[in-house]
Amino acid sequence: MKQTSFYLFLLLAITCLTARAQDPPAFRALVLTERGGIHEPYVVAGLSWLDSLAAVHHFTFDVINNTDKINDTYLAQYQVFIQLNYPPYTWTETAAAAFEKYISEGKGGGWVGFHHATLLGEFDGYPLWNWFSGFMGGIRWKNYVARLVSGRVMVEDKKHPAMHGVPAMFVVDKEEWYTYDKNPRPNVHVLASVDESTYHPKTDTTMGDHPVIWTNPAMKARNIYILMGHHPSLFQNPAYNVLVRNAILWAAGKKTRK
């Protein structure tokens, strides 16, 4: 009798596990990565971290290294688009048009952009993507802290879902800290800024008021840009991990934890 009960329990457990394995993912993410160069270590660390996050939150993601596949139909498969350091140039015309529609109309999903996503200007023979500049608050990339410095990030909107559980202040080490030709603040909703007086070592490459995390509420798609994304050690920073987790879940239309 005991043996029969054991086998019944085992069968039930296997059935439950099989059913769970067949459940559809919570959402699908597309990750556009920039491979090679100085950002390769960050991207490698980021993809490994995403594997762990996906396992916990039961989502799947596909990785592409260029925009050749991107069109309206392709983007419609995904509930969140993660621009993992890929710049706003070298895109195909079809991909750029599909992305603009994806963000402007908000019918497909959300967007999370990191670091190199605001490398806006004329680079490598490509012109400024005017729409993307407007999306990011009307900015153009100006300069960066080449030698890498640490700085304190100050949260400005503690109630935003992306900031649930993120400390009011946290330190980011070894960042390039991009500067722009103008402050995006008038055209976006700033979630956090860096206190440039805390840079270590000190640098003359500053903006004054320096937003580093923001969203553009004029776009129908949920969107969030995170400037910090240069060094792989970021994924050893608990505050950064919470921020990125929240940003992805929020952009995908899922609840974040307080």
HELIX and SHEET records of a PDB file:
HELIX    1   1 LYS A    2  ALA A   21  1                                  20    
HELIX    2   2 GLY A   37  HIS A   39  5                                   3    
HELIX    3   3 GLU A   40  HIS A   57  1                                  18    
HELIX    4   4 ASP A   72  LEU A   75  1                                   4    
HELIX    5   5 GLU A   93  GLU A  105  1                                  13    
HELIX    6   6 HIS A  115  THR A  118  5                                   4    
HELIX    7   7 ASN A  130  PHE A  135  1                                   6    
HELIX    8   8 PRO A  161  MET A  163  5                                   3    
HELIX    9   9 ARG A  185  ASN A  187  5                                   3    
HELIX   10  10 PRO A  232  GLN A  236  5                                   5    
HELIX   11  11 PRO A  238  ALA A  251  1                                  14    
SHEET    1   A 9 THR A  60  ILE A  64  0                                        
SHEET    2   A 9 ARG A  28  THR A  33  1                                        
SHEET    3   A 9 VAL A  80  LEU A  84  1                                        
SHEET    4   A 9 GLY A 110  PHE A 114  1                                        
SHEET    5   A 9 ASN A 223  ILE A 226  1                                        
SHEET    6   A 9 PRO A 211  THR A 215 -1                                        
SHEET    7   A 9 HIS A 189  HIS A 200 -1                                        
SHEET    8   A 9 VAL A 149  VAL A 155 -1                                        
SHEET    9   A 9 MET A 169  GLU A 175 -1                                        
SHEET    1   B 2 TRP A 141  ASN A 143  0                                        
SHEET    2   B 2 THR A 179  TYR A 180 -1                                        
END                                                                             
